[in-house]
Amino acid sequence: MKILLTAVNAKYIHSNLGIYSLKAYADQILGAGEAGGRNDRAIKRETGTCREGPAEPFIELAEYTINHQPDLILQDIFSREPDVIAFSCYIWNIEYIRYLVADLGKILPDVPIWLGGPEVSFDAAKVLRELPEVTGIMKGEGEETFAQLAGYYVDKRCEKRVGGGKRLPERQAGLKDIPGLSFRLPDGSLADTGVRQAMDMSRIPFPYKNMDIKDLEHRIIYYESSRGCPFSCSYCLSSIDKSVRFRSLELVLDELAYFLAAGVSQVKFVDRTFNCNKKHAMAIWKFIQSQDNGVTNFHFEIAADLLDQEEMELLGQMRPGLIQLEIGVQSTNPDTLKAIRRKTDIDEIRRITGTINKGHNVHQHLDLIAGLPSENLECFRHSFNQVYSMEPEQLQLGFLKVLKGSYMEEMAPSYGLCYSSRPPYEVLSTRWLSYRDILELKGVEDMTEVYYNSRQFVHTLAELAGAYGSPYEMFLDMAAFYRENHLTGISHSRIARYEILYSIIAGHGAAGMDASVMERFRDLLMYDLYLRENVKSRPSFARDQSPYKQAVRQFFQREEESPLYLTDYEGYDSRQMSKMAHIEAMGDGTLVLFDYRHRDPLTYNARAVRIR
């Protein structure tokens, strides 16, 4: 007996906590061994007459990405010979899964196919009508539902074998006893067993316990210590259930210790508002600080304006890079915040993020959503500039997704909200934003991602934004340059990005920037370039360094003999030093030393020193 739990992830670096959790709980409830391959209940029932065979796999995981060729996934699923297939469905993979389901129904016509996840939970009947190959839908929280469904198929398999190989009637009465299902009856009609009550999270086994953590070595580890959210943001599915459930802190700390001992690179908490309960958040933060292995990074989505002084002091004591915070600002427009039922104190967020920035030890990611009600283009520009001024490490400009079952979907007609009919159901226009406005914001988003979120142009952008008057206008001009010169949609090299930005600045300079200022930007670009790495290729606008070769050679010879700047390079000769560091001559003739052995622990930028 094999039930194949299948995930199609957006990227390889992602992992699917959902199917891990379903398998862990079902294995526990149905008596599977720790190896995850044997189901004792199926192997030997009370009668002693139903045997599945020695160590036969029971629940098996299969993970792919949307970048895989669908035909290859189809072949792999077929080769695994599943008895039941279950897919985890989200906005990023539902179209892909629709294709797979249609063809699986042709090559495995007798294999039941079940779907679950947020993309099918809120319109299960419609999905079943559109996909005749699908047997049923698991709605909402899935652990208990899946475990009972798996038990149903194990029992049915045993009954068939006990019956001497005769095909027994489908036990549809059994399915009707499982809350949280919508499924097809033999006569083609649909049955629905309602909504299952939320479970105690502490009953779910640690999903990673029986997995080889090395298999996830280059992927993000997702983890949840709570479910639900106390807030009612209209665009979010978490607003449907305002209750918050927490996993036992004793369990959480034991499980985090497992990650720390394994030395995983990142653990990303999927809790909707991690710090909605101070006691819970503080206990976890104190634990990871005290047990810090110097390697693992923890990501939390928080409400910044809930942080108090005690929490701020604790965050300020963290090792640089130990944690990163994602803060959903979404908008700074009071009318918009009211319309989306979001209680946010923008001034408090500014104060909190500013204090965190001063500590220079915590990455901050601030989020904005374009396409929200009551926010026109001018309002969004203001929101963008305000959040940009908070100086986050990442400014995530996203576009409203109208999720099935959300309050935003219900309000779409009154907002004049037009959105794509295809997943991820992204906004196309509203009463306040035209499609042309959306396209403008798309261009700004692209340039923000390339030039700001890459953190490769920090010093250049800091000065350039002032020359434009506002960050938004700067990125808007960049987007226009890319569009007019047919540069959009091309995978440019890092050096090419610098050359393009230099051309953009030069074009802006033609409108009033004098030559000395242009030379200043040439220096800033080269400074940003060498902060990250000692690149071999140089951009076309780089200054000729040959007049300084002798001075640079003499510098490293002096450092070998009597170190002043490279004091811990003992044992290296001047030639080796010159390969481990870089010196760049600036426009005013001063030299800047970039020391790659000493990097900023938060940004990983090289130590940069002006030398005489």
C-alpha positions in Angstrom: 0.0 0.0 0.0 1.5 3.3 -1.0 0.0 6.8 -0.6 2.0 9.4 -2.5 2.0 12.9 -0.8 3.0 15.2 -3.6 4.2 18.8 -3.6 5.1 21.1 -6.5 7.2 23.9 -5.0 7.8 27.3 -6.5 11.6 26.9 -6.3 14.1 24.2 -5.4 15.3 26.1 -2.3 11.7 25.8 -0.9 10.5 22.8 1.0 6.9 21.8 1.7 6.2 21.7 5.5 2.6 20.8 4.7 3.2 17.3 3.4 5.9 16.7 6.0 3.4 17.4 8.7 0.7 15.3 7.1 3.0 12.3 6.9 4.4 12.7 10.4 0.9 12.8 12.0 -0.5 9.9 9.8 2.5 7.8 10.6 2.0 8.3 14.3 -1.8 7.7 14.2 -1.7 4.7 11.9 1.3 3.0 13.5 4.0 3.4 10.8 7.5 2.6 12.0 10.1 5.3 12.4 11.6 4.5 9.1 8.3 5.6 7.7 8.0 2.5 5.6 5.8 0.1 7.5 2.2 0.4 8.6 1.5 -2.2 11.3 -2.2 -1.7 11.2 -2.2 -2.6 7.5 0.3 -5.4 7.9 -1.7 -7.2 10.5 -5.2 -6.5 11.5 -7.1 -8.1 14.4 -8.1 -11.0 12.3 -4.6 -11.8 11.3 -5.7 -12.3 7.8 -4.7 -9.1 6.0 -0.9 -8.8 5.3 0.6 -6.2 3.1 4.0 -7.8 2.7 7.3 -7.1 4.5 8.2 -3.5 5.1 6.0 -2.2 2.3 6.1 1.6 2.0 3.0 3.3 3.2 3.1 7.1 2.9 5.8 8.4 0.6 6.8 12.0 -0.2 7.4 13.4 -3.6 8.6 16.9 -4.1 9.1 18.7 -7.5 9.2 22.3 -8.6 7.2 24.3 -11.2 10.4 24.5 -13.2 10.4 20.7 -13.8 9.1 19.4 -17.1 5.6 18.2 -16.5 6.2 15.1 -18.5 9.1 14.1 -16.3 7.0 14.5 -13.2 4.3 12.4 -14.7 6.8 9.7 -15.5 8.2 9.8 -12.0 4.8 9.6 -10.3 3.9 6.6 -12.6 7.1 4.8 -11.8 6.5 5.0 -8.1 3.3 2.9 -8.5 1.1 4.7 -6.0 -2.2 3.3 -4.8 -3.4 6.8 -3.9 -2.1 10.3 -4.9 -2.5 13.4 -2.8 -1.5 16.9 -4.0 -0.7 20.0 -2.0 -2.3 23.0 -3.8 -1.4 26.7 -3.7 -1.7 29.7 -6.0 1.7 29.1 -7.5 1.2 25.5 -8.5 -2.5 24.9 -9.1 -2.4 25.3 -12.9 0.6 22.9 -13.0 -1.3 20.4 -10.9 -4.4 20.7 -13.0 -2.3 19.5 -16.0 -0.8 16.6 -14.0 -4.2 15.5 -12.7 -5.7 15.4 -16.2 -3.0 13.2 -17.5 -2.7 11.0 -14.4 -6.4 10.2 -14.8 -5.5 8.7 -18.2 -2.4 6.7 -17.2 -3.6 5.7 -13.7 -7.4 5.6 -14.1 -7.9 3.4 -11.0 -5.8 5.4 -8.6 -7.7 7.8 -6.4 -6.5 11.4 -6.6 -7.0 13.8 -3.7 -6.3 17.5 -3.5 -5.7 19.7 -0.4 -4.5 23.1 0.5 -5.8 26.7 0.4 -6.2 26.8 -3.3 -8.9 24.1 -3.3 -10.4 24.4 0.2 -12.8 27.2 -0.4 -14.4 26.1 -3.7 -14.1 22.4 -3.5 -17.4 21.6 -5.4 -16.3 23.8 -8.3 -12.9 22.1 -8.4 -14.5 18.7 -8.5 -16.8 19.7 -11.3 -13.9 21.1 -13.3 -11.6 18.1 -12.7 -13.5 14.8 -13.1 -10.2 12.9 -12.5 -10.1 14.1 -8.9 -11.7 11.8 -6.3 -12.0 14.4 -3.6 -10.8 17.5 -1.7 -9.4 17.7 1.8 -10.5 21.1 3.1 -8.7 23.3 5.6 -6.3 22.0 8.2 -5.2 18.6 7.0 -3.4 16.4 9.6 -6.3 14.6 11.1 -8.3 14.6 7.9 -5.4 13.0 6.0 -4.7 10.5 8.7 -8.3 9.3 8.7 -8.4 9.2 4.9 -5.2 7.1 4.8 -6.7 4.8 7.3 -9.8 4.5 5.2 -7.7 3.3 2.2 -5.7 0.9 4.3 -8.9 -0.7 5.6 -10.4 -0.9 2.2 -7.3 -2.6 0.9 -7.5 -5.1 3.6 -11.2 -5.8 3.0 -10.5 -6.5 -0.6 -7.8 -9.0 0.3 -9.9 -10.7 3.0 -12.6 -10.9 0.4 -10.6 -13.3 -1.7 -9.6 -10.9 -4.3 -13.2 -9.9 -5.1 -13.7 -6.1 -5.6 -15.8 -5.0 -2.7 -18.2 -2.0 -3.0 -16.6 1.5 -2.3 -17.0 2.3 1.4 -18.5 5.8 0.8 -20.1 5.6 4.2 -16.6 5.6 5.6 -15.7 8.7 3.8 -18.9 10.4 5.0 -17.6 9.8 8.6 -14.5 11.9 8.0 -14.9 15.6 8.6 -13.3 18.1 6.2 -13.9 16.3 2.9 -15.7 17.0 -0.4 -15.8 14.0 -2.7 -17.5 12.3 -5.6 -20.2 9.7 -5.0 -20.7 6.6 -7.3 -23.7 8.3 -9.0 -21.6 11.4 -9.8 -23.1 13.6 -7.2 -21.0 15.4 -4.6 -20.8 14.9 -0.9 -19.5 17.3 1.7 -18.6 16.4 5.3 -18.3 20.0 6.6 -15.5 21.8 8.3 -13.2 20.0 10.7 -12.4 21.7 14.1 -8.9 23.0 14.6 -6.6 20.6 16.4 -4.1 21.0 19.2 -0.8 21.7 17.5 1.2 19.9 20.2 -0.3 16.6 19.0 1.6 16.9 15.7 4.9 15.1 15.7 8.0 17.0 14.7 7.9 16.8 10.9 11.7 16.6 10.5 12.4 13.9 13.1 12.5 10.9 10.8 13.9 12.8 7.8 17.5 13.0 6.7 18.2 16.7 7.3 21.1 16.5 4.8 18.5 16.1 2.1 17.4 19.7 2.8 21.0 21.1 3.1 20.6 23.7 0.4 16.9 24.5 1.0 15.0 26.7 3.4 13.7 24.8 6.5 10.1 25.9 7.2 8.8 25.6 10.8 5.6 26.7 12.6 5.2 27.3 16.3 1.7 28.7 16.0 -1.3 28.8 13.6 -3.8 31.5 13.1 -3.6 35.3 13.5 -5.3 37.7 15.9 -5.7 40.3 13.2 -8.3 40.6 10.4 -6.4 41.8 7.3 -8.9 41.6 4.5 -6.5 40.2 1.9 -5.2 37.3 4.1 -6.8 33.9 4.7 -5.6 33.9 8.3 -8.3 36.5 8.9 -11.0 33.9 8.5 -10.0 32.3 11.9 -8.9 35.0 14.3 -7.9 32.5 17.0 -4.2 31.7 17.5 -3.0 28.3 18.6 0.5 27.7 20.0 2.6 24.6 20.0 4.0 23.7 23.4 7.1 25.7 24.1 8.8 22.6 25.4 8.4 20.9 22.1 9.4 24.0 20.1 12.6 24.5 22.0 13.5 20.8 21.6 12.9 21.0 17.9 14.9 24.2 17.4 17.7 22.5 19.3 17.6 19.8 16.6 18.0 22.4 13.8 20.9 24.1 15.7 22.7 20.8 16.3 22.3 20.0 12.6 23.7 23.4 11.6 21.0 24.1 9.0 21.5 27.5 7.3 18.1 29.0 7.7 14.9 28.2 9.6 11.9 30.2 8.4 9.0 30.5 10.8 5.7 30.5 9.0 3.8 31.9 12.0 1.5 34.7 10.6 2.4 37.2 13.4 5.2 35.6 15.4 5.2 38.2 18.2 1.5 38.4 18.9 2.2 36.6 22.2 5.2 38.2 24.0 5.9 35.3 26.4 6.0 32.8 23.5 8.2 35.1 21.3 10.6 36.0 24.1 11.1 32.4 25.1 12.1 31.4 21.6 14.3 34.4 21.0 16.1 33.9 24.3 16.7 30.2 23.5 18.2 30.7 20.0 20.4 33.5 21.4 21.7 31.2 24.2 22.1 28.2 21.9 23.5 30.2 18.8 25.8 28.0 16.7 27.2 30.9 14.7 25.7 29.5 11.5 21.9 29.2 11.6 19.7 32.1 10.7 16.0 32.4 11.9 13.4 34.3 10.0 10.3 35.7 11.7 7.3 37.6 10.4 6.3 40.1 13.0 4.2 43.2 13.8 6.9 45.8 14.5 4.6 48.1 16.4 3.9 45.3 19.0 7.5 45.2 20.1 8.2 46.7 23.6 11.4 47.9 25.2 12.3 44.5 26.7 11.9 42.7 23.3 13.9 45.5 21.6 16.8 45.1 24.1 16.9 41.4 23.5 16.9 41.8 19.7 19.8 44.3 20.1 21.9 41.6 21.8 21.6 39.0 19.0 24.6 38.0 16.9 24.6 39.9 13.6 22.8 37.7 11.1 21.2 35.4 13.8 17.7 36.6 13.0 15.9 38.5 10.3 12.5 40.2 10.6 9.9 40.5 8.0 7.5 43.4 8.7 4.3 43.9 6.7 3.8 47.6 6.4 1.6 47.1 3.3 0.6 50.8 3.1 1.2 54.1 5.0 -2.1 55.5 3.8 -4.6 55.7 6.8 -7.6 55.3 4.5 -6.1 52.2 3.0 -5.2 50.7 6.4 -8.7 51.2 7.6 -10.2 49.7 4.4 -8.1 46.5 4.8 -8.9 46.3 8.5 -5.3 46.6 9.5 -4.4 48.3 12.8 -0.9 49.8 12.2 0.9 52.6 13.8 3.3 53.9 11.1 5.1 56.3 13.3 5.8 53.5 15.8 7.0 51.2 13.0 9.4 54.0 11.9 10.7 54.4 15.5 11.1 50.6 16.0 12.8 49.9 12.6 15.1 52.9 13.2 16.2 51.5 16.6 16.8 48.1 15.1 18.9 49.6 12.3 21.1 51.3 14.8 22.0 47.9 16.3 23.4 46.8 12.9 22.7 43.2 13.7 19.3 42.3 12.4 18.2 42.1 8.7 14.8 43.8 8.2 12.5 43.1 5.3 9.6 45.6 4.9 6.6 44.7 2.7 4.3 46.9 0.6 1.3 45.7 -1.3 0.2 47.6 -4.5 -3.5 47.5 -5.5 -5.1 47.9 -2.1 -8.4 49.9 -1.8 -8.3 53.7 -1.4 -4.7 53.9 -2.6 -4.1 55.7 -5.9 -0.7 56.1 -7.7 0.2 59.2 -5.8 -0.7 57.6 -2.4 1.4 54.6 -3.3 4.4 56.7 -4.3 4.2 58.3 -0.8 4.0 54.9 0.9 7.0 53.7 -1.1 9.1 56.7 -0.2 8.2 56.5 3.4 9.1 52.8 3.7 12.3 53.4 1.7 13.3 56.0 4.2 13.1 53.4 6.9 16.2 51.8 5.2 15.3 48.1 5.3 17.7 45.6 4.0 14.9 44.4 1.6 11.9 46.4 0.4 9.4 43.9 -1.0 7.0 45.5 -3.4 4.3 42.9 -3.9 0.9 43.1 -5.8 -2.4 42.3 -4.3 -3.5 38.6 -4.8 -7.2 38.1 -4.4 -7.3 34.8 -2.6 -10.2 32.5 -2.6 -12.2 32.7 0.6 -10.7 36.1 1.7 -12.8 39.1 2.6 -11.0 41.0 -0.3 -12.6 38.6 -2.7 -16.0 39.4 -1.3 -15.4 43.1 -1.5 -13.9 43.1 -5.0 -17.0 44.4 -6.8 -17.4 47.4 -4.5 -13.7 48.2 -5.0 -13.9 47.9 -8.8 -11.2 45.3 -8.2 -10.2 43.5 -11.5 -7.8 40.7 -11.1 -6.4 38.0 -13.2 -8.6 34.9 -13.7 -5.5 32.8 -13.5 -3.5 32.0 -10.4 -2.1 33.9 -8.5 -5.1 36.1 -9.1 -3.0 39.3 -9.2 -4.6 42.7 -9.3 -5.0 44.3 -12.8 -6.8 47.5 -11.8 -9.0 49.1 -9.1 -11.2 52.1 -8.7 -8.0 54.0 -7.7 -5.4 52.4 -10.0 -5.6 51.8 -13.8 -3.8 49.0 -15.5 -1.3 51.6 -16.8 -0.6 52.6 -13.2 0.0 48.9 -12.4 2.5 48.7 -15.2 4.3 51.7 -13.8 4.5 50.0 -10.4 5.7 46.8 -12.1 8.7 48.7 -13.5 9.5 50.2 -10.1 9.2 46.8 -8.6 11.8 45.3 -11.0 14.3 48.1 -10.5 13.9 47.9 -6.7 14.6 44.2 -6.8 17.7 44.6 -9.1 19.3 47.7 -7.6 18.1 47.9 -4.0 17.3 44.4 -2.8 20.6 43.1 -4.3 22.4 45.3 -1.8 25.1 45.8 -4.5 24.6 49.5 -5.0 24.0 50.8 -1.5 26.2 53.9 -1.5 25.4 54.9 -5.1 21.6 54.7 -4.5 21.8 56.6 -1.2 23.2 59.6 -3.0 21.4 59.2 -6.3 17.9 59.3 -4.6 18.7 62.8 -3.4 19.6 63.9 -7.0 16.2 62.7 -8.2 14.2 64.1 -5.3 12.7 60.8 -4.2 13.5 57.1 -4.4 10.3 56.4 -6.3 11.3 58.9 -9.1 14.7 57.3 -9.3 13.4 53.8 -9.8 10.8 55.1 -12.2 13.5 56.7 -14.4 15.5 53.4 -14.2 12.5 51.5 -15.4 12.0 53.9 -18.3 15.6 53.6 -19.4 15.4 49.8 -19.4 12.1 49.9 -21.4 13.3 52.4 -23.9 16.6 50.6 -24.5 15.0 47.1 -24.7 16.9 45.9 -21.6 13.9 44.4 -19.8 13.6 40.7 -19.5 17.3 40.0 -20.1 19.5 38.3 -17.7 22.3 40.9 -17.3 25.7 40.2 -15.7 26.6 42.0 -12.5 29.1 44.2 -14.4 26.4 45.0 -17.0 24.1 46.2 -14.2 26.8 48.6 -13.1 27.3 49.8 -16.7 23.6 50.3 -17.2 23.2 52.3 -14.0 26.2 54.5 -15.0 24.4 55.2 -18.3 21.2 56.1 -16.4 23.1 58.5 -14.2 24.9 60.0 -17.2 21.5 60.5 -18.9 20.2 62.2 -15.8 23.4 64.3 -15.7 22.7 65.6 -19.2 19.6 67.2 -17.6 21.7 69.3 -15.2 24.3 67.2 -13.3 27.8 68.7 -13.6 31.0 66.8 -14.4 32.3 66.8 -10.9 29.1 65.2 -9.6 29.3 62.6 -12.4 32.8 61.8 -11.3 31.5 61.4 -7.7 29.1 58.7 -9.0 31.8 57.0 -10.9 33.7 56.6 -7.6 30.5 55.4 -5.7 29.8 52.8 -8.3 33.4 51.4 -8.1 33.3 51.5 -4.3 30.0 49.5 -4.3 31.4 47.1 -6.8 34.5 46.2 -4.8 32.8 46.1 -1.5 31.2 42.8 -2.4 34.1 40.9 -4.1 37.4 41.3 -5.8 36.0 41.1 -9.3 38.3 40.2 -12.2 36.3 42.1 -14.9 35.9 45.8 -14.6 33.1 47.9 -16.0 33.8 50.1 -19.1 33.5 53.3 -17.2 36.2 52.3 -14.6 39.2 54.6 -14.4 42.5 53.5 -15.7 44.5 52.2 -12.8 47.9 51.9 -14.5 49.3 55.2 -13.2 48.9 53.8 -9.7 50.4 50.4 -10.2 53.7 51.4 -8.7 52.1 53.0 -5.6 49.9 49.9 -5.1 52.9 47.6 -5.4 54.9 49.6 -2.9 51.9 49.6 -0.5 51.8 45.9 -0.3 55.6 45.6 0.0 55.4 48.0 3.0 52.6 46.0 4.5 54.7 42.8 4.2 57.6 44.5 6.0 55.8 46.6 8.5 52.1 46.1 8.5 49.9 49.2 9.3 46.6 48.3 7.6 46.8 44.5 7.1 48.1 43.7 10.5 46.9 40.0 10.7 48.3 38.9 7.3 51.4 37.5 8.9 53.0 34.8 6.8 51.8 36.2 3.5 54.1 38.0 1.1 53.2 41.1 -0.8 52.1 39.3 -3.9 49.7 37.1 -1.9 48.3 40.1 0.0 47.6 41.8 -3.3 45.3 38.9 -4.3 43.5 38.8 -1.0 42.8 42.6 -1.0 42.2 45.2 -3.6 43.2 48.9 -3.9 41.1 51.2 -6.1 42.3 54.7 -7.0 39.5 57.3 -6.8 39.0 60.5 -8.8 40.7 62.7 -6.3 43.8 60.4 -6.3 43.1 58.8 -2.9 43.4 55.1 -2.7 40.7 52.8 -1.0 41.8 49.4 0.4 39.2 46.6 0.3 40.1 43.9 2.8 38.2 40.7 2.0 39.5 38.8 5.0 37.5 41.1 7.2 33.8 41.4 6.3 30.8 43.1 8.0 29.0 40.2 9.8 25.6 41.5 8.8 26.1 42.7 5.2 29.2 40.6 4.3 30.8 43.7 2.8 34.6 43.9 2.8 36.3 46.3 5.2 37.1 49.5 3.3 39.8 51.9 4.4 41.1 55.1 2.7 44.9 55.1 2.7 47.5 57.8 2.3 
